């Protein structure tokens, strides 16, 4: 998911440089959403791993 966020960020930067402001705005919004979803899932994963412990 982090890969998709970075891809949309690159698309937004390229579109911004080329002057496609509506595409750049939409791409940066999608990149932000995907990045925050990634962060939430990452934190949930860390908490679940900490709660579960390292039981073998």
C-alpha positions in Angstrom: 0.0 0.0 0.0 2.9 2.3 0.7 4.1 1.6 -2.9 0.7 2.9 -4.3 1.0 6.0 -2.1 4.4 6.7 -3.5 3.2 6.0 -7.1 0.4 8.5 -6.7 2.8 11.0 -5.2 5.1 10.7 -8.2 2.2 11.1 -10.6 1.1 14.2 -8.7 4.5 15.7 -8.9 4.9 15.0 -12.6 1.4 16.3 -13.3 2.1 19.4 -11.3 5.3 20.1 -13.2 3.5 19.7 -16.5 0.7 22.0 -15.5 -2.2 19.5 -15.0 -3.3 20.9 -11.7 -6.6 19.0 -11.4 -4.8 15.7 -12.0 -2.1 16.7 -9.6 -4.6 17.6 -6.9 -6.5 14.4 -7.3 -3.3 12.3 -7.2 -2.0 14.0 -4.1 -5.3 13.5 -2.3 -5.2 9.8 -3.2 -1.6 9.5 -2.1 -2.4 11.1 1.3 -5.4 8.8 1.9 -3.3 5.7 1.0 -0.4 6.9 3.2 -2.7 7.4 6.2 -4.4 4.0 5.7 -0.9 2.4 5.5 0.1 4.1 8.8 -3.1 3.0 10.6 -2.6 -0.6 9.4 1.1 -0.5 10.4 0.2 0.7 13.9 -2.5 -1.9 14.3 0.0 -4.5 13.2 2.5 -3.4 15.7 0.0 -3.3 18.5 -1.3 -6.8 17.6 2.2 -8.2 17.5 3.0 -6.6 20.9 -0.1 -8.0 22.4 0.4 -11.5 21.0 4.0 -11.5 22.1 6.8 -13.7 20.9 5.4 -17.0 22.1 6.9 -19.9 20.3 
